[in-house]
Amino acid sequence: MASETVYIALGLGAAFYIAWNLGANDAANPTESAVGCGAVKLRDAVLLFAVFAAIGALLQGYMVMKTIGKGVVTDIDPRGALVASIAAGMWITIATWKGMPVSTTHSTVGAVLGIGLAYSLLEETHSQINWNVVLMVVLSWITSPLSAIILSIALYSLFNKLKKTLDKKTKNTNKIFKYILLFNLAFSAYAFGVNDVANATGVYVSVVSKIYGVPDKTTMLYLAALGSIGIALGALTWGYRVIRTVGYGITRLDYVMAAAAELSNALVVWLFSTIPKILIGYGMPISTTHASVSSIIGVGIARSKSLRNLNLRTIALIVASWILTVPAAALLSIIIYYILYTL
């Protein structure tokens, strides 16, 4: 019990580190469009993000926590949870330092998968990984970017028509769109909190509940609060690094494009978090990064009817970092777990 308590204490510290990484790398997802078009200053956007992400995490974060905590690997121990947190955090820190918007969801699921594989290799157990849940999560990674691109193109057309109508009636069109953008930013941050707080703390739901006998619902609320604080600190300290890459590096955004991209991102993330939870009991931990970047790519395509206004080099670097994320996080988990196992 004493050793388990030590692992849990260390693990919750690692979870806080993950949450800090979440804020640092993923603050870009709900904010980069509003910042990129000049509608709001970077610091103000980050403050809005921190507040509404916390609200989303506390109100609906449990929907995806269960998937990470009890879905991917059926019975994770304190040591495995600690290793998964460290491995995912290391990868995200490296990516954030380089300004690359990697998926914290991919990082976390990859790290948890690595633990499941480590169990099979070192503990001689073969029933730890729930491959049906993994398959559904992987499918959501494919469908969410496609959904974001299609939805952002449709929303761009809608907002563009709205702008033309407003231009005939008022000279304050940009001011109106600024308010729309602020609402979309808040909604997007809320959806982020719902989906992504699980990446920092979801792995500890099963561990804490089992060892201390705390009900899952109570455990998830406390973990959501811990994750919210870490996310806010990460956003306020290192969030600017990735915001600049995505907000300015993919395509030049105007108010209409930004409004469409922001709302598309928010809707995709929130719907993938809530609808599957209602239908099958597990909210899907999709990549908010993929949804966000894909939404910006979508409005870039919608505006020019081609790829010519997109910075394909930046997009290629981002996609390369996405591809590396799952195997890199899984490999780090296996290596760290092996080191601890042999001590």
Buried (B, 14 or more C-beta within 10 A) or exposed (E): EEEBEEBBEBBBEBBBBBBBBBBBBBBBBBBBBBBBBBBBEBEBBBBBBBBBBBBBBBBBBBBBBBBBBBBBBEBBBBBBBBBBBBBBBBBBBEBBEEBBBBBBBBBBBBBBBBBBBBBBEEEEEEEBBBEEBBEBBBEBBEBBBEBBBBBBBBBBEBBBEBBEEBEEEEEEBBEBBBEBBBBBBBBBBBBBBBBBBBBBBBBBBBBBBBBEEBEBEEBBBBBBBBBBBBBBBBBBBBBBBBBBBBBBBBBEBBBBBBBBBBBBBBBBBBBBBBEBBEEEEBBBBBBBBBBBBBBBBBBBBBBEEEEEBBBEEBBEBBEEBBEBBBEBBBBBBBEBBBEBEEE
